[in-house]
């Protein structure tokens, strides 16, 4: 399965994603970035231009933007 197939499967409603998706790729093409973002990816990062610190910051930002998942909303005693 390609990254785009995965994106479409996990983010069926682009306007209201239930999960944060970050594309981390080696592809630098703006057209690919545009397609990823318009189809539900919260961020598009190019591996050789992204540090571990930047990735950590982006992960925090997109999770905050999308919100907690259903699993995260469960009480800790139910896990």
C-alpha positions in Angstrom: 0.0 0.0 0.0 1.4 3.4 -0.9 1.4 6.3 1.5 -1.4 7.9 -0.4 -3.6 4.8 -0.2 -2.9 4.7 3.6 -3.8 8.4 3.9 -7.1 7.9 2.1 -8.0 4.9 4.3 -7.2 6.6 7.7 -8.5 10.1 6.8 -11.7 9.5 4.9 -13.1 13.0 5.9 -10.4 15.6 5.1 -12.3 18.4 6.8 -12.5 16.5 10.1 -9.6 14.1 10.5 -9.8 11.6 13.4 -6.1 10.9 13.2 -3.0 13.0 12.7 -1.1 12.0 9.6 2.4 13.3 8.9 4.0 12.5 5.5 7.8 11.9 6.0 9.4 11.3 2.7 12.4 11.8 0.5 10.2 13.3 -2.3 10.7 17.1 -2.6 8.1 17.8 -5.3 5.6 20.5 -4.4 2.8 18.7 -6.3 3.2 15.6 -4.1 3.1 17.9 -1.0 0.0 19.6 -2.2 -1.8 16.3 -2.9 -0.9 15.0 0.6 -2.0 18.1 2.4 -5.3 18.5 0.4 -6.1 14.8 1.1 -5.8 15.0 4.9 -2.1 15.0 5.8 -1.5 17.5 8.6 2.2 17.9 7.6 4.5 17.0 4.8 8.2 16.7 5.7 11.2 15.9 3.6 13.6 13.5 5.5 16.9 15.2 4.5 15.6 18.6 5.5 13.9 17.6 8.8 15.8 17.2 12.1 14.6 15.0 15.0 13.7 18.2 17.0 11.6 19.5 14.1 9.8 16.2 13.8 9.1 16.2 17.5 7.6 19.7 17.3 5.5 18.9 14.3 4.1 15.7 16.0 3.0 17.7 19.0 1.4 20.4 16.8 -0.6 18.1 14.6 -1.8 16.0 17.5 -3.0 19.2 19.2 -4.7 20.3 16.0 -6.5 17.0 15.4 -7.2 16.2 19.1 -7.1 13.0 21.0 -8.0 9.7 19.4 -10.8 7.5 20.7 -8.2 5.3 22.5 -6.8 8.4 24.2 -10.2 9.3 25.5 -10.7 6.0 27.3 -10.2 6.1 31.1 -6.8 4.8 32.1 -8.4 2.0 34.2 -10.1 0.5 31.1 -6.8 -0.2 29.2 
